[in-house]
């Protein structure tokens, strides 16, 4: 079945209204005019006049009858056209009125209302777009609530610790010493780190985080980074290694932001790898340069893997004090990779280890 667009529907609706109006007028005229005419002729014959003698009177009577017939047909035709026009206009405008009602409901916080399927293609596309916007608004509102809940949870722990220690010192329950001061400093730094991460993530998501792109030799950047983390692991059961060819293509990147990505990934890998190996690897593939980080740590459960790049998300193991973190680092990594024109992926197996890899375009125009 061919679906007419809105312009065609309005055009044919006008034609239909016109045809109905004219047809009703013609039918009404043909119906009423002869009856009015016969009525007046009988009235004249009743007065004793012959048709020939009553020529002028007949003409006058016919004109009167035709005028009355036209008036009745015009009245009926106008009424029929008005009813049909109202019905058609109501069908077209009703979805728009429904959309307006839903918008008012959105304004009152009710975001679960949706438009139904419409027969008119243009209005149906508008309804689909409207539903998509509504779903996006509902998702944003849900994320806002989740962020507030998560942020409240993240802030509550360090603030409770700081307040508790200060109250104990003020009440004389404990004596302030270097251990107490050290704990207060750690919790304060945790708050500062959380606020800094939130600020950076917010700037990255709204596009206010600028990149200082430079043509960079990745191997020359990766080697000192691996050496630095390797020195931190001296004497432990963990080792950090680099697998990178010498002929790796140069890429346009912001060195500071790329280092921030790698430091986040390396820190996570070290934190979740009590013993074993951590391998930083780089290779080229057509128009991309890939960087991956593979560890032999605790890994991530399959059902948790789709959530690793969400802000404030942490696995069940990460929620223990041993693996304390803000839960924002991977969200920042993803956004920074996307700002470079790349994409980041996560692969993991519980108890075996994890791999985080991302690509950067070789000829980037960002």
C-alpha positions as CSV (number, residue, x, y, z in Angstrom):
1,X,0.0,0.0,0.0
2,X,1.4,3.4,-1.1
3,X,1.7,5.9,1.8
4,X,1.1,9.5,0.8
5,X,3.3,12.2,2.3
6,X,1.8,15.1,4.3
7,X,1.8,17.5,1.4
8,X,-0.1,15.1,-0.9
9,X,-2.5,14.2,1.9
10,X,-3.4,17.9,2.5
11,X,-3.7,18.5,-1.3
12,X,-6.0,15.5,-1.8
13,X,-7.9,16.4,1.3
14,X,-8.6,19.8,-0.1
15,X,-9.7,18.3,-3.4
16,X,-11.9,15.9,-1.6
17,X,-13.5,18.6,0.4
18,X,-14.1,20.7,-2.7
19,X,-15.6,17.7,-4.6
20,X,-17.9,16.9,-1.6
21,X,-19.0,20.6,-1.4
22,X,-19.7,21.0,-5.1
23,X,-21.4,17.6,-5.3
24,X,-23.6,18.3,-2.3
25,X,-24.4,21.7,-3.8
26,X,-25.4,20.2,-7.1
27,X,-27.4,17.4,-5.6
28,X,-29.1,19.8,-3.3
29,X,-29.9,22.2,-6.2
30,X,-31.3,19.5,-8.4
31,X,-33.4,18.2,-5.5
32,X,-34.8,21.4,-4.1
33,X,-35.2,23.6,-7.2
34,X,-37.8,21.5,-9.2
35,X,-39.8,21.1,-6.0
36,X,-39.8,24.8,-5.2
37,X,-40.7,25.5,-8.9
38,X,-43.6,23.0,-9.0
39,X,-44.9,24.4,-5.8
40,X,-45.1,27.9,-7.1
41,X,-46.6,26.8,-10.5
42,X,-49.4,25.0,-8.7
43,X,-50.0,28.2,-6.7
44,X,-50.3,30.2,-9.9
45,X,-52.6,27.7,-11.5
46,X,-54.8,27.9,-8.5
47,X,-55.2,31.6,-9.1
48,X,-56.7,30.9,-12.6
49,X,-53.7,31.8,-14.7
50,X,-52.6,29.8,-17.8
51,X,-48.9,29.1,-18.3
52,X,-48.7,31.3,-21.4
53,X,-50.3,34.2,-19.6
54,X,-48.1,33.6,-16.6
55,X,-44.8,33.7,-18.5
56,X,-43.3,36.5,-16.6
57,X,-44.7,35.3,-13.3
58,X,-43.3,31.8,-14.0
59,X,-39.9,33.3,-14.7
60,X,-40.0,35.2,-11.5
61,X,-41.2,32.2,-9.6
62,X,-38.4,30.0,-11.1
63,X,-35.8,32.5,-10.1
64,X,-37.1,32.6,-6.6
65,X,-37.2,28.8,-6.5
66,X,-33.7,28.4,-7.8
67,X,-32.4,31.0,-5.4
68,X,-34.0,29.1,-2.5
69,X,-32.7,25.8,-3.8
70,X,-29.2,27.2,-4.2
71,X,-29.4,28.6,-0.6
72,X,-30.4,25.2,0.8
73,X,-27.8,23.3,-1.3
74,X,-25.1,25.8,-0.3
75,X,-26.1,25.4,3.3
76,X,-25.9,21.6,3.1
77,X,-22.7,21.6,1.0
78,X,-21.0,23.9,3.4
79,X,-22.0,21.8,6.4
80,X,-20.9,18.6,4.7
81,X,-17.5,20.2,3.7
82,X,-17.0,21.6,7.2
83,X,-17.7,18.2,8.9
84,X,-15.3,16.5,6.5
85,X,-12.6,19.2,6.9
86,X,-12.9,19.0,10.7
87,X,-12.5,15.3,10.6
88,X,-9.4,15.4,8.4
89,X,-7.8,18.2,10.3
90,X,-8.4,16.4,13.6
91,X,-6.7,13.3,12.3
92,X,-3.6,15.4,11.3
93,X,-3.5,17.6,14.3
94,X,-4.3,15.0,17.0
95,X,-0.8,13.4,17.1
96,X,0.7,16.9,17.5
97,X,-1.7,17.6,20.4
98,X,-0.7,14.3,21.9
99,X,3.0,15.2,21.5
100,X,2.3,18.5,23.2
101,X,0.6,16.7,26.1
102,X,3.6,14.4,26.5
103,X,6.0,17.3,26.5
104,X,4.1,18.8,29.4
105,X,4.3,15.5,31.2
106,X,8.1,15.5,30.6
107,X,8.3,18.9,32.2
108,X,6.6,17.4,35.3
109,X,9.2,14.6,35.5
110,X,7.2,11.8,33.8
111,X,9.6,10.6,31.2
112,X,8.1,7.1,30.3
113,X,5.4,8.4,27.9
114,X,5.9,7.6,24.2
115,X,4.2,8.3,20.9
116,X,2.4,5.5,19.1
117,X,2.9,4.5,15.4
118,X,1.2,6.9,13.0
119,X,0.0,6.3,9.4
120,X,1.2,9.6,8.0
121,X,5.0,9.0,7.1
122,X,6.2,12.5,8.1
123,X,4.3,12.5,11.4
124,X,5.4,8.9,12.1
125,X,9.1,9.9,11.5
126,X,8.5,12.9,13.9
127,X,7.0,10.5,16.4
128,X,10.0,8.1,16.1
129,X,12.4,11.0,16.6
130,X,10.4,12.2,19.5
131,X,10.5,8.8,21.1
132,X,14.2,8.6,20.6
133,X,14.6,12.0,22.3
134,X,12.4,10.9,25.1
135,X,14.4,7.7,25.6
136,X,17.6,9.7,25.6
137,X,16.2,12.1,28.2
138,X,15.1,9.2,30.4
139,X,18.5,7.7,30.1
140,X,20.2,11.0,31.0
141,X,17.9,11.4,34.0
142,X,18.7,7.9,35.1
143,X,22.4,8.4,34.7
144,X,22.1,11.7,36.6
145,X,20.5,9.9,39.5
146,X,23.1,7.1,39.4
147,X,25.9,9.7,39.3
148,X,24.5,11.5,42.4
149,X,24.1,8.2,44.2
150,X,27.6,7.0,43.3
151,X,29.2,10.4,44.0
152,X,27.4,10.5,47.4
153,X,28.7,7.0,48.2
154,X,32.3,7.9,47.1
155,X,32.4,11.1,49.1
156,X,30.8,9.6,52.2
157,X,33.6,7.2,53.1
158,X,36.6,9.6,53.2
159,X,34.5,12.4,54.7
160,X,33.2,10.0,57.4
161,X,36.8,8.9,58.2
162,X,38.1,12.5,58.3
163,X,35.2,13.7,60.5
164,X,35.5,10.7,62.8
165,X,39.2,11.1,63.4
166,X,38.9,14.8,64.0
167,X,36.0,14.4,66.5
168,X,38.1,11.7,68.3
169,X,41.0,14.1,68.5
170,X,38.8,17.0,69.6
171,X,37.1,14.9,72.3
172,X,40.5,13.6,73.6
173,X,39.6,10.0,72.8
174,X,42.8,9.6,70.8
175,X,46.0,11.7,70.6
176,X,47.0,13.1,67.3
177,X,50.1,11.5,66.0
178,X,51.9,11.0,62.7
179,X,49.7,7.9,61.9
180,X,46.5,9.9,62.4
181,X,47.8,12.8,60.3
182,X,48.9,10.4,57.6
183,X,45.5,8.8,57.4
184,X,43.8,12.2,57.2
185,X,46.2,13.3,54.4
186,X,45.5,10.1,52.5
187,X,41.7,10.6,52.7
188,X,42.1,14.3,51.7
189,X,44.2,13.3,48.7
190,X,41.5,10.7,47.8
191,X,38.9,13.5,47.8
192,X,41.2,15.7,45.7
193,X,41.8,12.9,43.2
194,X,38.1,12.2,42.9
195,X,37.2,15.8,42.3
196,X,40.0,16.2,39.7
197,X,38.9,13.0,37.9
198,X,35.3,14.3,37.9
199,X,36.3,17.6,36.5
200,X,38.4,16.1,33.7
201,X,35.7,13.6,32.8
202,X,33.1,16.4,32.7
203,X,35.3,18.6,30.5
204,X,36.0,15.6,28.2
205,X,32.4,14.7,27.8
206,X,31.2,18.2,26.9
207,X,34.1,18.7,24.5
208,X,35.9,21.4,26.6
209,X,39.1,19.4,26.9
210,X,41.5,20.6,24.3
211,X,44.2,18.4,22.8
212,X,47.7,19.5,22.0
213,X,48.4,17.2,19.1
214,X,51.9,16.5,18.0
215,X,53.5,14.0,15.7
216,X,54.9,11.4,18.1
217,X,57.1,8.4,18.1
218,X,55.2,6.0,20.3
219,X,58.1,3.7,21.1
220,X,60.1,6.6,22.4
221,X,57.2,7.3,24.7
222,X,56.3,3.8,25.8
223,X,59.9,2.7,26.7
224,X,60.5,5.2,29.6
225,X,56.9,4.6,30.9
226,X,57.5,0.8,31.2
227,X,60.9,1.4,32.8
228,X,59.3,3.7,35.4
229,X,56.6,1.2,36.4
230,X,59.2,-1.6,36.2
231,X,61.3,0.1,38.8
232,X,58.2,0.4,41.1
233,X,57.8,-3.4,40.9
234,X,61.4,-4.3,41.7
235,X,61.4,-7.0,44.4
236,X,57.8,-8.0,43.8
237,X,56.3,-11.0,41.9
238,X,55.3,-8.9,39.0
239,X,57.1,-7.8,35.9
240,X,56.2,-5.2,33.2
241,X,57.5,-5.7,29.7
242,X,57.2,-3.9,26.3
243,X,56.5,-5.5,23.0
244,X,56.9,-2.8,20.3
245,X,58.5,-2.8,16.9
246,X,61.2,-0.2,16.0
247,X,59.4,0.8,12.8
248,X,56.1,1.8,14.4
249,X,54.5,4.7,12.4
250,X,54.3,8.2,14.0
251,X,50.9,9.3,15.1
252,X,49.3,12.7,16.0
253,X,48.6,12.5,19.7
254,X,48.5,14.7,22.8
255,X,51.5,13.1,24.7
256,X,50.3,14.2,28.1
257,X,46.8,12.7,27.5
258,X,48.1,9.5,26.0
259,X,50.4,9.1,29.0
260,X,47.4,9.7,31.2
261,X,45.6,6.8,29.4
262,X,48.5,4.5,29.8
263,X,49.2,5.3,33.4
264,X,45.6,4.6,34.2
265,X,45.6,1.3,32.4
266,X,49.0,0.3,33.9
267,X,47.9,1.3,37.4
268,X,44.8,-0.8,37.1
269,X,46.7,-3.7,35.8
270,X,49.3,-3.6,38.6
271,X,46.5,-3.2,41.2
272,X,44.7,-6.3,40.0
273,X,47.8,-8.4,39.4
274,X,49.2,-9.6,42.7
275,X,51.7,-11.8,40.8
276,X,52.5,-12.5,37.2
277,X,53.2,-10.4,34.1
278,X,51.9,-7.2,32.6
279,X,52.7,-6.6,28.9
280,X,52.4,-3.4,27.0
281,X,52.2,-4.0,23.3
282,X,52.0,-1.7,20.2
283,X,51.6,-2.6,16.5
284,X,50.4,-1.0,13.3
285,X,47.4,-2.2,11.2
286,X,46.8,-0.4,7.9
287,X,45.7,3.1,8.9
288,X,45.8,2.5,12.7
289,X,48.2,2.0,15.5
290,X,47.1,-0.4,18.2
291,X,48.2,-0.3,21.9
292,X,47.2,-3.1,24.2
293,X,47.9,-3.9,27.9
294,X,47.6,-7.5,29.0
295,X,47.9,-8.7,32.5
296,X,47.6,-12.1,34.2
297,X,45.7,-10.8,37.2
298,X,42.3,-11.5,38.8
299,X,40.3,-10.7,35.6
300,X,36.7,-9.5,35.3
301,X,33.6,-11.6,35.3
302,X,31.8,-11.9,31.9
303,X,28.6,-10.2,33.2
304,X,30.6,-7.3,34.6
305,X,32.7,-6.7,31.4
306,X,30.1,-4.5,29.6
307,X,30.2,-2.0,32.5
308,X,33.9,-1.4,32.8
309,X,34.0,2.0,31.1
310,X,31.0,3.4,33.0
311,X,31.9,6.1,35.5
312,X,32.0,5.0,39.2
313,X,31.7,1.4,38.2
314,X,33.9,-1.1,40.0
315,X,33.9,-4.9,40.0
316,X,33.1,-6.8,43.2
317,X,36.8,-7.3,43.9
318,X,37.6,-3.6,43.3
319,X,35.1,-2.7,46.0
320,X,37.3,-4.1,48.7
321,X,39.7,-1.7,50.4
322,X,42.6,-3.6,48.8
323,X,41.6,-2.4,45.4
324,X,40.2,1.1,46.4
325,X,39.8,3.5,43.5
326,X,37.5,6.2,42.3
327,X,35.9,4.1,39.5
328,X,36.4,7.0,37.0
329,X,39.8,6.2,35.5
330,X,38.5,3.9,32.7
331,X,35.7,6.3,31.8
332,X,38.3,9.0,31.4
333,X,40.5,6.7,29.3
334,X,37.6,5.9,26.9
335,X,36.7,9.6,26.4
336,X,40.3,10.6,25.8
337,X,40.8,7.8,23.3
338,X,37.6,8.9,21.5
339,X,38.8,12.5,21.5
340,X,41.9,11.2,19.5
341,X,39.5,9.6,17.0
342,X,40.1,6.1,18.4
343,X,38.1,3.4,20.3
344,X,39.0,1.3,23.3
345,X,38.0,-2.3,24.0
346,X,38.2,-4.7,27.0
347,X,38.6,-8.4,27.1
348,X,38.8,-10.5,30.2
349,X,38.4,-13.9,31.8
350,X,37.9,-14.3,35.5
351,X,41.0,-15.7,37.2
352,X,43.0,-15.5,34.0
353,X,43.6,-11.9,33.3
354,X,42.5,-8.9,31.2
355,X,43.4,-7.1,28.0
356,X,42.6,-3.4,27.3
357,X,43.4,-2.3,23.8
358,X,42.7,0.8,21.8
359,X,43.7,2.2,18.4
360,X,44.8,5.6,17.2
361,X,44.4,6.8,13.6
362,X,47.8,7.2,11.9
363,X,46.5,10.1,9.7
364,X,44.3,11.8,12.3
365,X,42.6,15.1,11.4
366,X,41.3,15.8,14.9
